[in-house]
Amino acid sequence: MFELHVAWWELLARAGLIYFALFLMVRLSGKRTVGQFTPFDLLVVMLLSEAVSNGLNGGEDSVTGAWIVAAALIVMNGLLGFIGSRSKRLERLLEGSPVLIGREGAWFPDVMRRHRLGEADVQKALREADCSLGDLKLAILETDGHISIIKR
């Protein structure tokens, strides 16, 4: 139950490789994926966890192995957060930058398409901000996928 069948360093290496590979995939998938889960996005996240579980543990079924992998993932996540908070350049690389998607009552369709935002997404943001399109000064897609609306 507590005895490892795989070397501890192999579990750390597996956790690191999979963490950074998934981080890159999620980062490349765009802001909308991170901030606005649809039922399909949630399904993909659930299936991703199942798909990488064997790669993470390498056949190791002990409690100790699970603790090592979990601790490694938490430490890597904390380390990236710490480093990102100390370097604006790295923070921008890890989290991205806000994107202007509308100004003065007009949307930028090419930018919205590039970030996979639909009309329903921006209309919802307008409603949440209690703003009409005519009152829109700026619309910004934030790094977390949220749309910020600034009224005139």
Backbone as a printed PyTorch tensor [residue, N CA C, xyz], in Angstrom:
tensor([[[  0.8100,  -1.1900,   0.0000],
         [  0.0000,   0.0000,   0.0000],
         [  0.8620,   1.2660,   0.0000]],

        [[  1.9540,   1.2890,   0.7610],
         [  2.8210,   2.4560,   0.8160],
         [  4.1480,   2.2380,   0.0940]],

        [[  4.4270,   1.0010,  -0.3120],
         [  5.7030,   0.6740,  -0.9620],
         [  5.6690,   1.0720,  -2.4360]],

        [[  6.7020,   1.8060,  -2.8500],
         [  6.7950,   2.2520,  -4.2460],
         [  7.2840,   1.1210,  -5.1420]],

        [[  6.7020,   1.0110,  -6.3450],
         [  7.1390,   0.0400,  -7.3330],
         [  7.8620,   0.7160,  -8.4850]],

        [[  7.8590,   2.0360,  -8.4700],
         [  8.5170,   2.8670,  -9.4730],
         [  9.4180,   3.8270,  -8.7080]],

        [[ 10.5520,   4.2010,  -9.2890],
         [ 11.4570,   5.1270,  -8.6150],
         [ 10.7690,   6.4740,  -8.3720]],

        [[ 11.0070,   7.0790,  -7.2140],
         [ 10.3630,   8.3500,  -6.8580],
         [ 10.6840,   9.4400,  -7.8630]],

        [[ 11.9110,   9.4440,  -8.3680],
         [ 12.3010,  10.4800,  -9.3270],
         [ 11.5650,  10.3240, -10.6580]],

        [[ 11.1990,   9.0820, -11.0020],
         [ 10.4320,   8.8570, -12.2300],
         [  9.0310,   9.4610, -12.1080]],

        [[  8.4410,   9.3320, -10.9070],
         [  7.1270,   9.9430, -10.6820],
         [  7.2040,  11.4670, -10.8040]],

        [[  8.2690,  12.0600, -10.2680],
         [  8.4520,  13.5100, -10.3790],
         [  8.6390,  13.9310, -11.8370]],

        [[  9.4480,  13.1650, -12.5730],
         [  9.6800,  13.4850, -13.9860],
         [  8.3860,  13.3690, -14.7910]],

        [[  7.6260,  12.3160, -14.5520],
         [  6.3470,  12.1380, -15.2520],
         [  5.3970,  13.2920, -14.9390]],

        [[  5.3100,  13.6590, -13.6530],
         [  4.4250,  14.7550, -13.2540],
         [  4.8450,  16.0490, -13.9470]],

        [[  6.1270,  16.3190, -13.9880],
         [  6.6190,  17.5330, -14.6310],
         [  6.3320,  17.5660, -16.1180]],

        [[  6.6280,  16.4840, -16.8030],
         [  6.3990,  16.4370, -18.2430],
         [  4.9170,  16.5950, -18.5850]],

        [[  4.0750,  15.9050, -17.8770],
         [  2.6460,  15.9670, -18.1740],
         [  2.0690,  17.3190, -17.7780]],

        [[  2.4940,  17.8640, -16.6460],
         [  2.0150,  19.1790, -16.2230],
         [  2.3110,  20.2240, -17.2950]],

        [[  3.5520,  20.2710, -17.7500],
         [  3.9250,  21.2980, -18.7180],
         [  3.3190,  21.0430, -20.0990]],

        [[  3.1550,  19.7930, -20.4740],
         [  2.5040,  19.4930, -21.7560],
         [  1.0370,  19.9250, -21.7210]],

        [[  0.3320,  19.6110, -20.6440],
         [ -1.0730,  20.0190, -20.5230],
         [ -1.1920,  21.5300, -20.3940]],

        [[ -0.2780,  22.1460, -19.6530],
         [ -0.2920,  23.6000, -19.5260],
         [ -0.1600,  24.2550, -20.9020]],

        [[  0.7620,  23.7720, -21.7010],
         [  0.9610,  24.3130, -23.0460],
         [ -0.2890,  24.1090, -23.9040]],

        [[ -0.8850,  22.9290, -23.8470],
         [ -2.0870,  22.6530, -24.6370],
         [ -3.2430,  23.5720, -24.2380]],

        [[ -3.4470,  23.7330, -22.9250],
         [ -4.5310,  24.5880, -22.4530],
         [ -4.2390,  26.0420, -22.8160]],

        [[ -2.9900,  26.4490, -22.6810],
         [ -2.6050,  27.8290, -23.0120],
         [ -2.8290,  28.1060, -24.4970]],

        [[ -2.4990,  27.1460, -25.3360],
         [ -2.6790,  27.3180, -26.7770],
         [ -4.1420,  27.2490, -27.1960]],

        [[ -4.9820,  26.6450, -26.3620],
         [ -6.3950,  26.5150, -26.7210],
         [ -7.1370,  27.8390, -26.6110]],

        [[ -6.5660,  28.8250, -25.9480],
         [ -7.1490,  30.1610, -25.9290],
         [ -7.8190,  30.5280, -24.6270]],

        [[ -8.1310,  31.8090, -24.5310],
         [ -8.7240,  32.3550, -23.3090],
         [-10.1410,  31.8500, -23.0770]],

        [[-10.9080,  31.7060, -24.1360],
         [-12.2980,  31.2980, -23.9830],
         [-12.3830,  29.9250, -23.3250]],

        [[-11.5160,  29.0100, -23.7040],
         [-11.5350,  27.6690, -23.1450],
         [-11.3390,  27.7000, -21.6340]],

        [[-10.4560,  28.5690, -21.1820],
         [-10.1600,  28.6360, -19.7590],
         [-11.2860,  29.3100, -18.9870]],

        [[-11.8330,  30.3830, -19.5160],
         [-12.7700,  31.1800, -18.7490],
         [-14.2300,  30.8310, -18.8900]],

        [[-14.6240,  30.1860, -19.9760],
         [-16.0420,  29.9680, -20.2260],
         [-16.2850,  28.5250, -20.6580]],

        [[-16.3330,  27.6320, -19.6990],
         [-16.5410,  26.2290, -20.0230],
         [-17.9510,  25.9890, -20.5410]],

        [[-18.0350,  25.3280, -21.6650],
         [-19.3020,  24.7930, -22.1360],
         [-19.3450,  23.3460, -21.6500]],

        [[-20.4830,  22.6660, -21.7670],
         [-20.5020,  21.2550, -21.3720],
         [-19.4510,  20.4270, -22.1290]],

        [[-19.1680,  20.7850, -23.3700],
         [-18.1700,  20.0470, -24.1550],
         [-16.7600,  20.2910, -23.6110]],

        [[-16.4800,  21.5410, -23.2070],
         [-15.1760,  21.8550, -22.6300],
         [-14.9680,  21.0800, -21.3340]],

        [[-16.0080,  21.0230, -20.5090],
         [-15.9240,  20.2880, -19.2510],
         [-15.6600,  18.8100, -19.5100]],

        [[-16.3190,  18.2670, -20.5100],
         [-16.1080,  16.8640, -20.8780],
         [-14.6500,  16.6290, -21.2870]],

        [[-14.0910,  17.5360, -22.0560],
         [-12.6910,  17.3990, -22.4820],
         [-11.7630,  17.4270, -21.2730]],

        [[-12.0230,  18.3210, -20.3210],
         [-11.1850,  18.3900, -19.1190],
         [-11.2530,  17.0810, -18.3370]],

        [[-12.4510,  16.5440, -18.1940],
         [-12.6070,  15.2800, -17.4700],
         [-11.8850,  14.1410, -18.1880]],

        [[-12.0060,  14.1140, -19.4950],
         [-11.3490,  13.0590, -20.2600],
         [ -9.8300,  13.2420, -20.2760]],

        [[ -9.3720,  14.4770, -20.2630],
         [ -7.9270,  14.7240, -20.1870],
         [ -7.3420,  14.1260, -18.9170]],

        [[ -8.0360,  14.3230, -17.8020],
         [ -7.5150,  13.7820, -16.5460],
         [ -7.4230,  12.2580, -16.6060]],

        [[ -8.4020,  11.6460, -17.2200],
         [ -8.3790,  10.1860, -17.3650],
         [ -7.2800,   9.7470, -18.3320]],

        [[ -7.1060,  10.5300, -19.4100],
         [ -6.1290,  10.1640, -20.4350],
         [ -4.6940,  10.2120, -19.9150]],

        [[ -4.4070,  11.1360, -19.0080],
         [ -3.0260,  11.2780, -18.5460],
         [ -2.7460,  10.5540, -17.2320]],

        [[ -3.7600,   9.9640, -16.6230],
         [ -3.5420,   9.3540, -15.3100],
         [ -2.5010,   8.2360, -15.3440]],

        [[ -2.5410,   7.3830, -16.3550],
         [ -1.5360,   6.3090, -16.4320],
         [ -0.1450,   6.8620, -16.7020]],

        [[ -0.0860,   7.9260, -17.4770],
         [  1.2070,   8.5570, -17.7280],
         [  1.7790,   9.1880, -16.4770]],

        [[  0.9180,   9.6890, -15.6260],
         [  1.3840,  10.3040, -14.3760],
         [  1.9390,   9.2720, -13.4050]],

        [[  1.2290,   8.1840, -13.2480],
         [  1.6380,   7.2420, -12.2020],
         [  2.5140,   6.1030, -12.7010]],

        [[  2.6080,   5.9010, -13.9970],
         [  3.4880,   4.8690, -14.5450],
         [  3.2150,   3.4840, -13.9880]],

        [[  1.9610,   3.2030, -13.6510],
         [  1.6130,   1.8920, -13.1050],
         [  1.7610,   1.8190, -11.5980]],

        [[  2.1910,   2.9030, -10.9810],
         [  2.3740,   2.9480,  -9.5260],
         [  1.0160,   3.1630,  -8.8700]],

        [[  0.5850,   2.2040,  -8.0510],
         [ -0.7260,   2.2890,  -7.4180],
         [ -0.6570,   2.5150,  -5.9110]],

        [[  0.5340,   2.8130,  -5.3930],
         [  0.6540,   2.9860,  -3.9470],
         [  0.1900,   4.3800,  -3.5210]],

        [[ -0.1580,   4.4900,  -2.2750],
         [ -0.5460,   5.7710,  -1.7020],
         [  0.6500,   6.7260,  -1.7270]],

        [[  1.8100,   6.2300,  -1.4370],
         [  3.0230,   7.0450,  -1.4490],
         [  3.2640,   7.6250,  -2.8420]],

        [[  3.0840,   6.8100,  -3.8640],
         [  3.2430,   7.2960,  -5.2380],
         [  2.2500,   8.3930,  -5.5710]],

        [[  1.0120,   8.2300,  -5.1220],
         [ -0.0170,   9.2510,  -5.3560],
         [  0.3510,  10.5450,  -4.6410]],

        [[  0.8780,  10.4380,  -3.4260],
         [  1.2880,  11.6290,  -2.6820],
         [  2.4270,  12.3550,  -3.3970]],

        [[  3.3750,  11.6020,  -3.9110],
         [  4.5160,  12.2090,  -4.6110],
         [  4.0390,  12.9670,  -5.8490]],

        [[  3.1810,  12.3290,  -6.6480],
         [  2.6820,  12.9750,  -7.8700],
         [  1.8450,  14.2060,  -7.5220]],

        [[  0.9470,  14.0830,  -6.5490],
         [  0.0990,  15.2150,  -6.1570],
         [  0.9530,  16.3740,  -5.6370]],

        [[  1.9220,  16.0600,  -4.8020],
         [  2.8010,  17.1120,  -4.2580],
         [  3.5960,  17.7770,  -5.3790]],

        [[  4.0860,  16.9900,  -6.3200],
         [  4.8610,  17.5520,  -7.4310],
         [  4.0010,  18.5120,  -8.2570]],

        [[  2.7560,  18.1370,  -8.5420],
         [  1.8620,  18.9990,  -9.3170],
         [  1.5600,  20.2960,  -8.5730]],

        [[  1.3250,  20.2030,  -7.2820],
         [  1.0240,  21.3900,  -6.4780],
         [  2.2480,  22.3040,  -6.3910]],

        [[  3.4100,  21.7270,  -6.1970],
         [  4.6430,  22.5220,  -6.1220],
         [  4.9180,  23.2120,  -7.4620]],

        [[  4.7680,  22.4920,  -8.5750],
         [  5.0020,  23.1100,  -9.8880],
         [  4.0280,  24.2520, -10.1300]],

        [[  2.7700,  24.0550,  -9.7670],
         [  1.7730,  25.1040,  -9.9440],
         [  2.1250,  26.3330,  -9.0940]],

        [[  2.4910,  26.1010,  -7.8620],
         [  2.8910,  27.2010,  -6.9810],
         [  4.1430,  27.8950,  -7.4590]],

        [[  5.0950,  27.1270,  -7.9560],
         [  6.3410,  27.6940,  -8.4620],
         [  6.0900,  28.5870,  -9.6770]],

        [[  5.2540,  28.1240, -10.5980],
         [  4.9300,  28.9550, -11.7620],
         [  4.2200,  30.2340, -11.3330]],

        [[  3.3240,  30.1510, -10.3720],
         [  2.6470,  31.3360,  -9.8600],
         [  3.6210,  32.2970,  -9.2160]],

        [[  4.5500,  31.7660,  -8.4370],
         [  5.5560,  32.6000,  -7.7670],
         [  6.4570,  33.2850,  -8.7870]],

        [[  6.9590,  32.5220,  -9.7340],
         [  7.8470,  33.0940, -10.7500],
         [  7.0930,  34.1050, -11.6070]],

        [[  5.8660,  33.7850, -11.9770],
         [  5.0600,  34.7070, -12.7720],
         [  4.7920,  36.0170, -12.0580]],

        [[  4.6390,  35.9630, -10.7510],
         [  4.3860,  37.1920,  -9.9910],
         [  5.6360,  38.0560,  -9.8730]],

        [[  6.8030,  37.5030, -10.1290],
         [  8.0670,  38.2390, -10.0320],
         [  8.5490,  38.7860, -11.3770]],

        [[  7.9750,  38.2900, -12.4630],
         [  8.4410,  38.6920, -13.7890],
         [  7.2460,  38.9990, -14.6870]],

        [[  7.1130,  40.2590, -15.0820],
         [  5.9990,  40.6390, -15.9700],
         [  6.0830,  39.9070, -17.3010]],

        [[  7.2780,  39.7350, -17.8010],
         [  7.4710,  39.0550, -19.0880],
         [  7.0010,  37.6030, -19.0130]],

        [[  7.4160,  36.9080, -17.9640],
         [  7.0060,  35.5140, -17.7930],
         [  5.5160,  35.4220, -17.4960]],

        [[  4.9930,  36.3660, -16.7200],
         [  3.5640,  36.3820, -16.4340],
         [  2.7620,  36.5040, -17.7330]],

        [[  3.1900,  37.3860, -18.6320],
         [  2.5100,  37.5600, -19.9170],
         [  2.6040,  36.2850, -20.7470]],

        [[  3.7590,  35.6160, -20.6870],
         [  3.9300,  34.3600, -21.4110],
         [  3.0200,  33.2680, -20.8510]],

        [[  2.9330,  33.1810, -19.5310],
         [  2.1290,  32.1380, -18.8820],
         [  0.6320,  32.4150, -18.9660]],

        [[  0.2400,  33.6580, -18.7550],
         [ -1.1790,  33.9780, -18.6560],
         [ -1.7470,  34.6790, -19.8750]],

        [[ -0.9080,  35.2370, -20.7160],
         [ -1.3840,  35.9740, -21.8820],
         [ -1.6430,  37.4220, -21.5360]],

        [[ -2.1980,  38.1490, -22.4850],
         [ -2.5020,  39.5670, -22.3180],
         [ -3.9690,  39.8070, -22.6390]],

        [[ -4.5600,  40.8320, -22.0120],
         [ -5.9400,  41.1860, -22.3700],
         [ -5.9980,  41.6080, -23.8430]],

        [[ -7.1630,  41.3840, -24.4620],
         [ -7.3350,  41.6780, -25.8870],
         [ -8.5610,  42.5720, -26.0680]],

        [[ -8.3990,  43.6470, -26.8050],
         [ -9.5000,  44.5410, -27.1160],
         [-10.3700,  43.8830, -28.1820]],

        [[-11.6640,  43.6850, -27.8600],
         [-12.5670,  43.0170, -28.8120],
         [-13.6810,  43.9290, -29.3130]],

        [[-13.7730,  45.1400, -28.7360],
         [-14.7800,  46.0900, -29.1870],
         [-14.4860,  47.4830, -28.6870]],

        [[-14.9490,  48.4810, -29.4710],
         [-14.7290,  49.8800, -29.0850],
         [-15.8220,  50.7490, -29.6880]],

        [[-16.2970,  51.7110, -28.8950],
         [-17.2540,  52.7180, -29.3520],
         [-18.4640,  52.1020, -30.0730]],

        [[-19.0520,  51.0890, -29.4610],
         [-20.2790,  50.4980, -29.9890],
         [-20.0910,  49.5140, -31.1370]],

        [[-18.8690,  49.1360, -31.4220],
         [-18.6170,  48.1920, -32.5260],
         [-17.7010,  47.0660, -32.0480]],

        [[-18.0160,  45.8580, -32.5120],
         [-17.1940,  44.6850, -32.2080],
         [-16.1370,  44.5240, -33.2910]],

        [[-15.0630,  43.8310, -32.9600],
         [-14.0040,  43.5130, -33.9230],
         [-14.1540,  42.0420, -34.2960]],

        [[-14.8850,  41.7330, -35.3790],
         [-15.2170,  40.3390, -35.7040],
         [-13.9940,  39.4480, -35.9330]],

        [[-12.9380,  39.9780, -36.5370],
         [-11.7430,  39.1560, -36.7740],
         [-11.0860,  38.7410, -35.4620]],

        [[-11.0270,  39.6750, -34.5190],
         [-10.4290,  39.3800, -33.2090],
         [-11.3010,  38.3800, -32.4610]],

        [[-12.6240,  38.5880, -32.5280],
         [-13.5440,  37.6670, -31.8580],
         [-13.4310,  36.2600, -32.4360]],

        [[-13.3290,  36.1540, -33.7330],
         [-13.2050,  34.8450, -34.3860],
         [-11.9000,  34.1670, -33.9670]],

        [[-10.8170,  34.9460, -33.9330],
         [ -9.5040,  34.3910, -33.5660],
         [ -9.5210,  33.8260, -32.1400]],

        [[-10.3300,  34.4430, -31.2790],
         [-10.4060,  33.9890, -29.8840],
         [-11.6500,  33.1370, -29.6200]],

        [[-12.3110,  32.7140, -30.6850],
         [-13.4680,  31.8250, -30.6270],
         [-14.5900,  32.3670, -29.7320]],

        [[-14.8730,  33.6570, -29.8900],
         [-15.9790,  34.2800, -29.1760],
         [-17.1490,  34.4320, -30.1320]],

        [[-18.3050,  34.0250, -29.6900],
         [-19.5020,  34.1580, -30.5090],
         [-20.3200,  35.3660, -30.0950]],

        [[-21.3200,  35.6570, -30.8980],
         [-22.2270,  36.7730, -30.6090],
         [-22.8930,  36.5910, -29.2500]],

        [[-23.2530,  35.3820, -28.9140],
         [-23.9080,  35.1190, -27.6220],
         [-22.9890,  35.4800, -26.4520]],

        [[-21.6870,  35.2280, -26.5970],
         [-20.7370,  35.5520, -25.5250],
         [-20.6900,  37.0550, -25.2520]],

        [[-20.6130,  37.8450, -26.3180],
         [-20.5050,  39.2920, -26.1270],
         [-21.8440,  39.8920, -25.6960]],

        [[-22.9400,  39.3430, -26.1810],
         [-24.2530,  39.8310, -25.7440],
         [-24.4580,  39.5640, -24.2550]],

        [[-24.0150,  38.4030, -23.8040],
         [-24.1150,  38.0650, -22.3820],
         [-23.2980,  39.0520, -21.5520]],

        [[-22.0910,  39.3740, -22.0170],
         [-21.2350,  40.3220, -21.2980],
         [-21.8920,  41.6950, -21.2270]],

        [[-22.5390,  42.1110, -22.3020],
         [-23.2510,  43.3930, -22.2980],
         [-24.3880,  43.3780, -21.2710]],

        [[-25.1490,  42.2900, -21.2470],
         [-26.2560,  42.1840, -20.2870],
         [-25.7370,  42.2170, -18.8500]],

        [[-24.6610,  41.4850, -18.6010],
         [-24.1030,  41.4390, -17.2490],
         [-23.6070,  42.8120, -16.8000]],

        [[-23.1400,  43.6170, -17.7550],
         [-22.6540,  44.9620, -17.4320],
         [-23.7800,  45.9920, -17.4870]],

        [[-25.0100,  45.5400, -17.7870],
         [-26.1650,  46.4320, -17.9320],
         [-25.8270,  47.5680, -18.9060]],

        [[-25.3630,  47.1560, -20.0780],
         [-24.8760,  48.0870, -21.0890],
         [-25.4740,  47.7170, -22.4420]],

        [[-25.8300,  48.7270, -23.2120],
         [-26.2750,  48.4600, -24.5830],
         [-25.0760,  48.6510, -25.5070]],

        [[-25.2020,  48.1630, -26.7220],
         [-24.1060,  48.2910, -27.6830],
         [-23.7950,  49.7630, -27.9370]],

        [[-24.8130,  50.5980, -27.9480],
         [-24.6030,  52.0300, -28.1630],
         [-23.8430,  52.7030, -27.0390]],

        [[-23.9000,  52.1380, -25.8260],
         [-23.1990,  52.7090, -24.6700],
         [-21.7970,  52.1320, -24.4820]],

        [[-21.4170,  51.1920, -25.3410],
         [-20.1270,  50.5140, -25.1890],
         [-18.9750,  51.4440, -25.5360]],

        [[-18.0600,  51.6190, -24.5810],
         [-16.8260,  52.3610, -24.8540],
         [-15.7190,  51.3820, -25.2220]],

        [[-15.4980,  50.3730, -24.3740],
         [-14.4820,  49.3490, -24.6240],
         [-14.9920,  47.9860, -24.1830]],

        [[-14.6070,  46.9500, -24.9000],
         [-14.8520,  45.5620, -24.4980],
         [-13.5090,  44.8540, -24.5590]],

        [[-13.1510,  44.2150, -23.4530],
         [-11.8300,  43.5980, -23.3420],
         [-11.9860,  42.1390, -22.9400]],

        [[-11.3510,  41.2530, -23.6880],
         [-11.2820,  39.8450, -23.3080],
         [-10.0930,  39.7020, -22.3680]],

        [[-10.3880,  39.4240, -21.1000],
         [ -9.3440,  39.3330, -20.0710],
         [ -8.5830,  38.0170, -20.1940]],

        [[ -7.4680,  37.9150, -19.5030],
         [ -6.6260,  36.7190, -19.5890],
         [ -7.3160,  35.4820, -19.0390]],

        [[ -8.3160,  35.6710, -18.1650],
         [ -9.0250,  34.5180, -17.5990],
         [-10.2470,  34.1280, -18.4160]],

        [[-10.4820,  34.8030, -19.5670],
         [-11.6050,  34.4750, -20.4250],
         [-12.8370,  35.3240, -20.1770]],

        [[-12.8250,  36.1250, -19.1310],
         [-13.9470,  37.0090, -18.8140],
         [-13.9210,  38.2150, -19.7570]],

        [[-15.0930,  38.7260, -20.1090],
         [-15.1880,  39.9130, -20.9560],
         [-15.5460,  41.1010, -20.0720]],

        [[-14.6630,  42.0950, -20.0440],
         [-14.9120,  43.3260, -19.2900],
         [-15.5180,  44.3520, -20.2170]],

        [[-16.5720,  44.9980, -19.7480],
         [-17.2570,  46.0270, -20.5250],
         [-17.0750,  47.3660, -19.8030]],

        [[-16.6570,  48.3690, -20.5440],
         [-16.5320,  49.7260, -20.0170],
         [-17.5240,  50.5980, -20.7750]],

        [[-18.4100,  51.2320, -19.9990],
         [-19.4400,  52.0990, -20.6050],
         [-18.8770,  53.4830, -20.8740]],

        [[-19.5690,  54.1910, -21.7770],
         [-19.2100,  55.5940, -22.0410],
         [-19.5290,  56.4480, -20.8520]]])
